[in-house]
Amino acid sequence: MFAPRLLPRLATSSVRSPLASTSSSLLASRRGFASSRTALASSLLYLEHREGELNAASLVALTAAKKIGGDIHAIVAGDEGVKEVADKASKCEGLSKVFTTSSPSYRGLLSEPLAPVIKALAEKGSYTHIFAGHTAAGRDIFPRLAALLDSSQVSDIIAVESEDTFQRPIYAGNAIATVKSNDKIKVITVRGTAFDKASEEGGSASVEEVGSDAAETPTKFIEDKLSKSDRPDLATASRVVSGGRAIKSAENFVKYIEPLADSMKAAVGASRAAVDAGYADNALQVGQTGKIIAPELYVAVGISGAIQHLAGMKDSKTIVAINKDADAPIFQVADVGLVADLYEAVPELIEKLK
Ligand SMILES: Cc1cc2nc3c(=O)[nH]c(=O)nc-3n(C[C@H](O)[C@H](O)[C@H](O)COP(=O)(O)OP(=O)(O)OC[C@H]3O[C@@H](n4cnc5c(N)ncnc54)[C@H](O)[C@@H]3O)c2cc1C
């Protein structure tokens, strides 16, 4: 349990387990709720974007915001192309207003210039809730925003129970905490796999420009180094093939995991052991300290199924595991398990998928 001394405005009313509990939370969250106070609520959504596209996790956060009820406004900030993104955002179902603000200092999604501008807008609009996706940017900007607003952030929520009570996983997803926030402005990040994405059609929000007034910061954005790949994006792919320590080398990762992924038009993922050993790029790590995903199909190859790995993929619709150890914990969550040596099973599988 959280110590009330450390988090004065948060009260965890209950903690429950276990791994399987998420689905019931999701059902509860999809049901929504009704409250006599909902009419007073209004939410501000921090809408992330890249290369003109709206971020999927932000659209998931919009669905969570809709469960609160009341007006939902969004802020789109950036250095260029903000107007085009705002026009796209204005069509999102559930938004009634989109604010835009642009400044060169908003490039790179740095928290130092962005948190103050969201804070100013939040106070001006007297919003009761501020939402963002639990992305790298959300995790960076929102704690600073919460501190500026003197609020205790409610992070990584998976369900909205009422306008002040939320569910979030703790202990790498082994327990679900029900968290009540008494803050005037609730600062919330939303797990990208916990709700459906809001539709990008059907809305007709107004667009309004607000001043940038970017604060001076000691942090400067230098450059973005994006790894280009023709494969689907790991965070949003409907199929993922991941390799673990058993792959033994970066060459084997290319020889076994990548062709299997390509034969299934899947994204590539990896366990932390594979990443730490240099077999796969850090951006491919799935798990508690990597990406949290919920594809239709997740294929774990030579991965034992440590709880930290499960925390990133256990909500996948169908889990397939290939492991030579019949007692590997991954088989406890797998829908389909193959006890076999991957060096024989994977080439055979690729051949059959051709
Ligand atoms: C704070 C913290 C955060 C962490 N975050 C993450 C995270 O985000 N993601 C993550 O993945 N881990 C994370 N970990 C690490 C995690 O605890 C495990 O160490 C890691 O997931 C193990 O990776 P693995 O399954 O690839 O390796 P192992 O546990 O070594 O498993 C390898 C598996 O391959 C099987 N195998 C071996 N040879 C073959 C073969 N020829 N054919 C078929 N199967 C074979 C073995 O039976 C074994 O089950 C974290 C740990 C900590 C402490």
The ligand as a MOL file (V3000), in Angstrom:
LIG
                    3D

  0  0  0     0  0            999 V3000
M  V30 BEGIN CTAB
M  V30 COUNTS 53 58 0 0 0
M  V30 BEGIN ATOM
M  V30 1 C 13.3360 -4.0430 -12.4640 0
M  V30 2 C 13.3720 -5.0500 -13.5800 0
M  V30 3 C 12.7710 -4.7150 -14.7760 0
M  V30 4 C 12.7790 -5.6200 -15.8390 0
M  V30 5 N 12.1530 -5.2980 -16.9980 0
M  V30 6 C 12.0730 -6.2120 -17.9840 0
M  V30 7 C 11.3810 -5.9350 -19.1870 0
M  V30 8 O 10.8610 -4.8470 -19.4130 0
M  V30 9 N 11.3220 -6.9100 -20.1350 0
M  V30 10 C 11.8950 -8.1570 -19.9610 0
M  V30 11 O 11.8020 -9.0030 -20.8570 0
M  V30 12 N 12.5760 -8.4190 -18.8270 0
M  V30 13 C 12.7100 -7.4880 -17.8540 0
M  V30 14 N 13.4260 -7.7780 -16.7390 0
M  V30 15 C 14.2670 -9.0070 -16.7360 0
M  V30 16 C 13.4780 -10.2580 -16.3950 0
M  V30 17 O 13.4670 -10.4430 -15.0070 0
M  V30 18 C 14.1580 -11.4940 -17.0320 0
M  V30 19 O 15.5050 -11.5620 -16.6100 0
M  V30 20 C 14.1460 -11.4910 -18.5570 0
M  V30 21 O 12.8350 -11.2480 -19.0270 0
M  V30 22 C 14.6070 -12.8390 -19.0660 0
M  V30 23 O 14.6840 -12.8200 -20.4560 0
M  V30 24 P 14.5810 -14.1740 -21.2810 0
M  V30 25 O 13.2670 -14.8190 -21.0010 0
M  V30 26 O 14.9190 -13.8570 -22.6850 0
M  V30 27 O 15.8040 -15.0300 -20.7070 0
M  V30 28 P 15.7980 -16.3010 -19.7620 0
M  V30 29 O 15.0320 -16.0680 -18.5410 0
M  V30 30 O 17.2300 -16.7080 -19.6190 0
M  V30 31 O 15.0060 -17.3820 -20.5920 0
M  V30 32 C 15.4960 -17.9860 -21.7560 0
M  V30 33 C 14.5130 -19.1070 -22.1110 0
M  V30 34 O 14.9010 -19.6780 -23.3410 0
M  V30 35 C 14.6960 -21.0760 -23.2570 0
M  V30 36 N 15.6050 -21.7060 -24.2130 0
M  V30 37 C 16.9700 -21.8190 -24.1410 0
M  V30 38 N 17.4500 -22.3880 -25.2680 0
M  V30 39 C 16.3760 -22.6540 -26.0520 0
M  V30 40 C 16.2320 -23.2210 -27.3400 0
M  V30 41 N 17.3070 -23.6510 -28.0430 0
M  V30 42 N 14.9910 -23.3340 -27.8610 0
M  V30 43 C 13.8990 -22.9250 -27.1770 0
M  V30 44 N 13.9710 -22.3610 -25.9560 0
M  V30 45 C 15.2010 -22.2260 -25.4030 0
M  V30 46 C 14.9840 -21.4470 -21.8320 0
M  V30 47 O 14.3020 -22.6490 -21.4770 0
M  V30 48 C 14.4590 -20.2260 -21.0790 0
M  V30 49 O 13.1120 -20.4290 -20.6750 0
M  V30 50 C 13.4290 -6.8820 -15.6860 0
M  V30 51 C 14.0380 -7.1910 -14.4580 0
M  V30 52 C 14.0130 -6.3000 -13.4390 0
M  V30 53 C 14.6550 -6.6750 -12.1370 0
M  V30 END ATOM
M  V30 BEGIN BOND
M  V30 1 1 1 2
M  V30 2 1 2 3
M  V30 3 2 2 52
M  V30 4 2 3 4
M  V30 5 1 4 5
M  V30 6 1 4 50
M  V30 7 2 5 6
M  V30 8 1 6 7
M  V30 9 1 6 13
M  V30 10 2 7 8
M  V30 11 1 7 9
M  V30 12 1 9 10
M  V30 13 2 10 11
M  V30 14 1 10 12
M  V30 15 2 12 13
M  V30 16 1 13 14
M  V30 17 1 14 15
M  V30 18 1 14 50
M  V30 19 1 15 16
M  V30 20 1 16 17
M  V30 21 1 16 18
M  V30 22 1 18 19
M  V30 23 1 18 20
M  V30 24 1 20 21
M  V30 25 1 20 22
M  V30 26 1 22 23
M  V30 27 1 23 24
M  V30 28 2 24 25
M  V30 29 1 24 26
M  V30 30 1 24 27
M  V30 31 1 27 28
M  V30 32 2 28 29
M  V30 33 1 28 30
M  V30 34 1 28 31
M  V30 35 1 31 32
M  V30 36 1 32 33
M  V30 37 1 33 34
M  V30 38 1 33 48
M  V30 39 1 34 35
M  V30 40 1 35 36
M  V30 41 1 35 46
M  V30 42 1 36 37
M  V30 43 1 36 45
M  V30 44 2 37 38
M  V30 45 1 38 39
M  V30 46 1 39 40
M  V30 47 2 39 45
M  V30 48 1 40 41
M  V30 49 2 40 42
M  V30 50 1 42 43
M  V30 51 2 43 44
M  V30 52 1 44 45
M  V30 53 1 46 47
M  V30 54 1 46 48
M  V30 55 1 48 49
M  V30 56 2 50 51
M  V30 57 1 51 52
M  V30 58 1 52 53
M  V30 END BOND
M  V30 END CTAB
M  END
